[in-house]
């Protein structure tokens, strides 16, 4: 029986890496260092919120009814989720009417966004081990403040 993967060390809270992948069908195994990806780092509550967001097709009023929480709480949690998966562009001031699926989809396609390109470059340097996790976090925080 497969279990959900945890992404944080229960001892030191550092990021866990997957070291082996195995195909049940053909028996192929891959060994190395594999990350869990942006969605693998989400808590169960954040994943539940994401599922609700997708079920409602981004309609926050529908999420409010489904989750039985206030609209400002839904909005706050969705904003936090967008930040948690690294899609925030620093502009969390969208109006209530604008914050539907299309607005999230636009912020999720940062091809021309210089900030997103800078974040991606930092993460690529981190992946190549040219940067420590602490230095990457510092640089990412500095981008967020700029």
LUMBAPA-531071 format. One record per residue (C-alpha): residue number from 1; residue in one letter; x, z, y. Coordinates in nm, 2 decimals, always signed. Each point is the difference from the previous one (the first is absolute). Layout:
@nr->NUM&rest->A&u->X&w->Z&v->Y $
...
//
This chain:
@nr->1&rest->X&u->+0.00&w->+0.00&v->+0.00 $
@nr->2&rest->X&u->+0.14&w->-0.11&v->+0.34 $
@nr->3&rest->X&u->+0.02&w->+0.26&v->+0.28 $
@nr->4&rest->X&u->+0.02&w->-0.06&v->+0.37 $
@nr->5&rest->X&u->+0.35&w->-0.02&v->+0.14 $
@nr->6&rest->X&u->+0.11&w->+0.27&v->+0.24 $
@nr->7&rest->X&u->+0.23&w->-0.10&v->+0.28 $
@nr->8&rest->X&u->+0.13&w->+0.33&v->+0.12 $
@nr->9&rest->X&u->+0.23&w->+0.24&v->-0.18 $
@nr->10&rest->X&u->-0.19&w->+0.32&v->-0.08 $
@nr->11&rest->X&u->+0.33&w->+0.20&v->+0.05 $
@nr->12&rest->X&u->+0.15&w->-0.13&v->+0.32 $
@nr->13&rest->X&u->-0.27&w->-0.24&v->+0.13 $
@nr->14&rest->X&u->+0.24&w->-0.29&v->+0.00 $
@nr->15&rest->X&u->-0.11&w->-0.35&v->-0.08 $
@nr->16&rest->X&u->-0.02&w->-0.07&v->-0.38 $
@nr->17&rest->X&u->+0.12&w->-0.34&v->-0.13 $
@nr->18&rest->X&u->-0.13&w->-0.17&v->-0.31 $
@nr->19&rest->X&u->+0.29&w->-0.08&v->-0.23 $
@nr->20&rest->X&u->-0.15&w->-0.19&v->-0.29 $
@nr->21&rest->X&u->-0.29&w->-0.24&v->-0.04 $
@nr->22&rest->X&u->-0.13&w->-0.10&v->-0.34 $
@nr->23&rest->X&u->-0.24&w->-0.28&v->-0.10 $
@nr->24&rest->X&u->-0.24&w->+0.12&v->-0.28 $
@nr->25&rest->X&u->-0.08&w->-0.36&v->-0.09 $
@nr->26&rest->X&u->+0.34&w->-0.14&v->-0.08 $
@nr->27&rest->X&u->+0.23&w->+0.30&v->+0.01 $
@nr->28&rest->X&u->+0.21&w->-0.12&v->+0.29 $
@nr->29&rest->X&u->+0.16&w->+0.29&v->+0.19 $
@nr->30&rest->X&u->+0.16&w->-0.01&v->+0.35 $
@nr->31&rest->X&u->+0.23&w->+0.28&v->+0.12 $
@nr->32&rest->X&u->+0.11&w->+0.06&v->+0.35 $
@nr->33&rest->X&u->-0.13&w->+0.17&v->+0.32 $
@nr->34&rest->X&u->-0.36&w->-0.10&v->+0.09 $
@nr->35&rest->X&u->-0.20&w->+0.15&v->+0.28 $
@nr->36&rest->X&u->-0.37&w->+0.08&v->-0.03 $
@nr->37&rest->X&u->-0.09&w->-0.22&v->+0.30 $
@nr->38&rest->X&u->-0.20&w->+0.10&v->+0.30 $
@nr->39&rest->X&u->-0.32&w->+0.08&v->-0.19 $
@nr->40&rest->X&u->+0.17&w->+0.20&v->-0.26 $
@nr->41&rest->X&u->+0.11&w->+0.25&v->+0.26 $
@nr->42&rest->X&u->-0.36&w->+0.08&v->+0.10 $
@nr->43&rest->X&u->-0.17&w->+0.33&v->-0.10 $
@nr->44&rest->X&u->-0.31&w->+0.00&v->-0.22 $
@nr->45&rest->X&u->-0.21&w->+0.07&v->+0.31 $
@nr->46&rest->X&u->+0.16&w->-0.30&v->+0.19 $
@nr->47&rest->X&u->-0.06&w->-0.23&v->-0.30 $
@nr->48&rest->X&u->-0.36&w->+0.12&v->-0.02 $
@nr->49&rest->X&u->-0.05&w->-0.08&v->+0.37 $
@nr->50&rest->X&u->+0.16&w->-0.34&v->-0.05 $
@nr->51&rest->X&u->-0.24&w->-0.07&v->-0.28 $
@nr->52&rest->X&u->-0.29&w->+0.10&v->+0.22 $
@nr->53&rest->X&u->+0.13&w->-0.22&v->+0.28 $
@nr->54&rest->X&u->+0.01&w->-0.30&v->-0.24 $
@nr->55&rest->X&u->-0.34&w->+0.08&v->-0.15 $
@nr->56&rest->X&u->-0.15&w->+0.01&v->+0.34 $
@nr->57&rest->X&u->+0.20&w->-0.31&v->+0.11 $
@nr->58&rest->X&u->+0.14&w->+0.19&v->+0.29 $
@nr->59&rest->X&u->-0.34&w->+0.12&v->+0.14 $
@nr->60&rest->X&u->+0.09&w->+0.35&v->+0.12 $
@nr->61&rest->X&u->-0.37&w->+0.09&v->+0.05 $
@nr->62&rest->X&u->-0.06&w->-0.07&v->-0.37 $
@nr->63&rest->X&u->+0.30&w->+0.21&v->-0.09 $
@nr->64&rest->X&u->-0.14&w->+0.28&v->+0.21 $
@nr->65&rest->X&u->-0.32&w->-0.01&v->-0.21 $
@nr->66&rest->X&u->+0.19&w->-0.04&v->-0.33 $
@nr->67&rest->X&u->+0.25&w->+0.28&v->+0.06 $
@nr->68&rest->X&u->-0.25&w->+0.23&v->+0.18 $
@nr->69&rest->X&u->+0.24&w->+0.06&v->+0.29 $
@nr->70&rest->X&u->-0.02&w->-0.06&v->+0.37 $
@nr->71&rest->X&u->+0.09&w->-0.34&v->+0.15 $
@nr->72&rest->X&u->+0.29&w->+0.15&v->+0.20 $
@nr->73&rest->X&u->+0.14&w->+0.15&v->-0.32 $
@nr->74&rest->X&u->-0.03&w->-0.33&v->-0.18 $
@nr->75&rest->X&u->+0.17&w->-0.18&v->+0.29 $
@nr->76&rest->X&u->+0.28&w->+0.26&v->+0.01 $
@nr->77&rest->X&u->+0.06&w->-0.02&v->-0.38 $
@nr->78&rest->X&u->+0.00&w->-0.38&v->+0.01 $
@nr->79&rest->X&u->+0.25&w->+0.01&v->+0.29 $
@nr->80&rest->X&u->+0.22&w->+0.24&v->-0.20 $
@nr->81&rest->X&u->-0.03&w->-0.22&v->-0.31 $
@nr->82&rest->X&u->+0.11&w->-0.31&v->+0.20 $
@nr->83&rest->X&u->+0.30&w->+0.20&v->+0.13 $
@nr->84&rest->X&u->+0.08&w->+0.13&v->-0.35 $
@nr->85&rest->X&u->+0.03&w->-0.35&v->-0.14 $
@nr->86&rest->X&u->+0.21&w->-0.11&v->+0.29 $
@nr->87&rest->X&u->-0.25&w->-0.24&v->+0.16 $
@nr->88&rest->X&u->-0.04&w->+0.19&v->+0.33 $
@nr->89&rest->X&u->+0.13&w->-0.20&v->+0.30 $
@nr->90&rest->X&u->-0.01&w->+0.30&v->+0.24 $
@nr->91&rest->X&u->-0.34&w->-0.11&v->+0.15 $
@nr->92&rest->X&u->-0.26&w->+0.23&v->-0.15 $
@nr->93&rest->X&u->-0.24&w->-0.05&v->+0.30 $
@nr->94&rest->X&u->-0.23&w->-0.26&v->-0.16 $
@nr->95&rest->X&u->-0.36&w->+0.05&v->+0.10 $
@nr->96&rest->X&u->-0.25&w->+0.12&v->-0.26 $
@nr->97&rest->X&u->-0.15&w->-0.35&v->-0.02 $
@nr->98&rest->X&u->+0.34&w->-0.17&v->-0.04 $
@nr->99&rest->X&u->+0.12&w->+0.22&v->-0.28 $
@nr->100&rest->X&u->-0.14&w->-0.20&v->-0.28 $
@nr->101&rest->X&u->+0.17&w->-0.19&v->-0.28 $
@nr->102&rest->X&u->+0.11&w->-0.29&v->+0.23 $
@nr->103&rest->X&u->+0.18&w->+0.24&v->+0.23 $
@nr->104&rest->X&u->+0.19&w->+0.16&v->-0.29 $
@nr->105&rest->X&u->+0.08&w->-0.34&v->-0.15 $
@nr->106&rest->X&u->+0.15&w->-0.11&v->+0.33 $
@nr->107&rest->X&u->+0.22&w->+0.31&v->+0.01 $
@nr->108&rest->X&u->+0.09&w->-0.06&v->-0.36 $
@nr->109&rest->X&u->+0.16&w->-0.34&v->+0.08 $
@nr->110&rest->X&u->+0.29&w->+0.10&v->+0.22 $
@nr->111&rest->X&u->+0.19&w->-0.33&v->-0.04 $
@nr->112&rest->X&u->+0.05&w->-0.04&v->+0.37 $
@nr->113&rest->X&u->+0.02&w->+0.37&v->+0.08 $
@nr->114&rest->X&u->+0.35&w->+0.09&v->+0.11 $
@nr->115&rest->X&u->-0.06&w->+0.37&v->-0.09 $
@nr->116&rest->X&u->-0.11&w->-0.09&v->-0.35 $
@nr->117&rest->X&u->+0.31&w->-0.22&v->-0.04 $
@nr->118&rest->X&u->+0.22&w->+0.28&v->+0.12 $
@nr->119&rest->X&u->-0.16&w->+0.24&v->-0.25 $
@nr->120&rest->X&u->+0.04&w->-0.25&v->-0.28 $
@nr->121&rest->X&u->+0.37&w->-0.05&v->+0.09 $
@nr->122&rest->X&u->+0.06&w->+0.38&v->-0.01 $
@nr->123&rest->X&u->-0.18&w->+0.02&v->-0.34 $
@nr->124&rest->X&u->+0.20&w->-0.29&v->-0.14 $
@nr->125&rest->X&u->+0.33&w->+0.17&v->+0.12 $
@nr->126&rest->X&u->-0.12&w->+0.32&v->-0.18 $
@nr->127&rest->X&u->-0.08&w->-0.20&v->-0.32 $
@nr->128&rest->X&u->+0.36&w->-0.15&v->+0.01 $
@nr->129&rest->X&u->+0.13&w->+0.36&v->+0.05 $
@nr->130&rest->X&u->+0.16&w->-0.10&v->+0.33 $
@nr->131&rest->X&u->-0.20&w->+0.29&v->+0.15 $
@nr->132&rest->X&u->-0.08&w->+0.35&v->-0.12 $
@nr->133&rest->X&u->-0.36&w->+0.11&v->-0.03 $
@nr->134&rest->X&u->+0.05&w->+0.24&v->+0.29 $
@nr->135&rest->X&u->+0.15&w->-0.26&v->+0.23 $
@nr->136&rest->X&u->-0.28&w->-0.24&v->-0.09 $
@nr->137&rest->X&u->-0.26&w->+0.26&v->+0.08 $
@nr->138&rest->X&u->+0.17&w->+0.07&v->+0.34 $
@nr->139&rest->X&u->+0.01&w->-0.37&v->+0.08 $
@nr->140&rest->X&u->-0.36&w->-0.05&v->-0.10 $
@nr->141&rest->X&u->-0.11&w->+0.30&v->+0.21 $
@nr->142&rest->X&u->+0.19&w->-0.15&v->+0.30 $
@nr->143&rest->X&u->-0.19&w->-0.32&v->-0.04 $
@nr->144&rest->X&u->-0.33&w->+0.18&v->+0.00 $
@nr->145&rest->X&u->+0.09&w->+0.17&v->+0.32 $
@nr->146&rest->X&u->+0.11&w->-0.32&v->+0.17 $
//
